[in-house]
Amino acid sequence: MTVAISIETPLQDDIRALVGELSDLLLSLTPADACHHLTAEQMACEQTTVFVARVDGEAAACGALHRHGDGIAEVKRMYTRPGFQGQGLGARILGQIIDLAREEGFRELVLETGWNYEAAKHLYERNGFARCGAILDYPAHAESIFYSRPLSAETEI
């Protein structure tokens, strides 16, 4: 099994399908007013870098770094297809996102996830994220949990 993680455009057919699967899954688990999706088209901008994990060439997982002002970047669109879960792909992508945000000089990484997404919460907490109040322009919502992680040379995990 060959695993490769690289920066790719979300406008490829297989990445559009991956992002679509994620959106469908989230809408099946969370009310629409608590889902804060970026479409593949919205992700195809200079503010967003999309990482894709491919296993033997097949798109298996994704995640993105979305840049905001004031030294803040956001983790977006983290997803691993069910057949590839448990292989550490999400952790590897998250590591790439953290490294890129640090390289670019961001002081903080933030994210929003669903209150009932246990695997996601575990991944983020294991990688130095701590729960916080609502972030950016997201409304506080009973279905949402927010996380923050400072970035500096002193905050290595």
C-alpha positions in Angstrom: 0.0 0.0 0.0 1.4 3.4 -1.1 0.2 6.5 0.8 1.0 10.0 -0.6 -0.2 13.3 0.9 0.1 16.3 -1.3 -1.5 19.7 -2.0 -4.1 19.4 -4.8 -6.8 21.4 -6.4 -10.3 20.6 -5.1 -11.7 21.0 -8.6 -10.6 17.5 -9.7 -13.6 15.1 -10.1 -12.4 12.7 -7.4 -11.8 15.5 -4.9 -15.2 17.0 -5.7 -16.7 13.6 -4.9 -14.7 13.3 -1.7 -15.9 16.8 -0.6 -19.4 15.9 -1.6 -19.3 12.7 0.5 -18.2 14.8 3.5 -21.0 17.3 3.0 -23.6 14.5 2.7 -22.3 12.8 5.8 -22.3 16.0 7.9 -25.8 16.9 6.8 -27.0 13.4 7.9 -25.5 14.0 11.4 -26.0 17.7 12.0 -28.8 20.2 11.2 -28.1 22.4 8.2 -27.8 25.5 10.3 -24.9 24.0 12.2 -23.0 23.0 9.1 -20.4 25.4 7.8 -19.3 23.8 4.6 -16.9 25.1 1.9 -17.7 23.7 -1.5 -15.0 22.6 -3.8 -15.3 25.8 -5.7 -15.0 27.9 -2.5 -11.9 25.9 -1.6 -10.3 26.7 -4.9 -8.9 30.1 -3.8 -5.6 31.5 -2.7 -6.8 31.6 1.0 -7.2 27.8 1.1 -4.7 25.0 0.7 -6.2 21.5 0.3 -4.3 18.4 1.3 -5.3 15.1 -0.1 -4.1 11.6 1.0 -4.1 9.1 -1.7 -3.8 5.4 -1.1 -2.5 3.5 -4.1 -3.6 6.6 -6.2 -7.2 6.7 -4.8 -8.4 9.8 -2.9 -8.8 8.6 0.6 -8.8 11.6 2.9 -8.6 15.4 2.8 -8.3 18.5 4.9 -7.6 22.1 4.3 -6.0 25.2 5.8 -8.1 28.3 5.3 -6.4 31.6 6.0 -8.0 34.5 7.9 -6.7 37.8 9.1 -5.1 38.7 12.4 -2.7 35.7 12.5 -5.5 33.2 12.5 -5.9 30.2 10.2 -8.7 27.6 10.3 -8.8 23.8 9.8 -11.5 22.9 7.3 -13.0 19.9 5.5 -11.2 17.1 7.4 -12.5 13.8 6.2 -11.4 10.2 5.7 -13.5 7.8 3.7 -14.8 4.9 5.8 -12.7 2.3 4.1 -9.5 4.1 5.0 -10.3 5.1 8.6 -8.0 3.9 11.3 -4.8 4.3 9.2 -3.7 7.6 10.6 -4.5 9.6 7.4 -6.4 12.3 9.3 -3.6 12.8 11.7 -1.0 13.0 8.9 -3.1 15.6 7.1 -3.7 17.6 10.3 0.1 17.5 10.9 0.6 19.0 7.4 -1.9 21.7 8.1 -0.3 22.6 11.4 3.2 22.7 9.8 2.0 24.9 6.9 0.2 27.3 9.3 3.3 27.6 11.5 5.6 28.1 8.4 3.4 30.9 7.2 3.6 32.6 10.6 0.1 32.1 11.9 -0.2 32.5 15.7 -3.3 30.4 16.1 -5.3 27.6 14.4 -9.0 27.3 15.0 -11.8 25.0 14.0 -15.5 24.1 14.4 -16.7 20.6 14.6 -19.9 18.8 15.6 -20.6 18.0 19.2 -21.2 14.3 18.2 -18.1 13.7 16.1 -16.1 11.6 18.5 -13.3 10.7 16.2 -12.8 14.3 15.2 -12.7 15.5 18.8 -10.2 12.8 19.7 -8.0 13.7 16.8 -8.0 17.5 17.6 -7.4 17.0 21.3 -4.6 14.5 20.7 -2.9 17.2 18.5 -2.9 20.1 21.0 -6.3 21.7 20.3 -8.3 22.8 23.3 -12.0 23.7 23.4 -12.8 27.4 23.3 -15.8 29.7 22.7 -17.2 30.5 19.3 -14.5 31.4 16.7 -14.4 33.9 13.8 -17.9 34.7 12.7 -19.5 31.4 13.6 -22.5 31.6 15.8 -22.6 29.7 19.1 -24.8 26.6 18.5 -25.7 23.6 20.6 -24.5 21.3 17.8 -21.0 23.0 17.5 -17.8 22.7 19.4 -15.0 25.1 18.8 -11.2 24.4 19.2 -8.1 26.5 19.2 -4.4 25.7 19.1 -1.6 28.3 19.5 1.2 28.1 17.0 4.8 28.8 17.9 8.1 27.0 18.3 7.3 26.6 22.0 4.0 24.7 21.4 5.4 21.5 19.8 3.3 18.4 20.8 
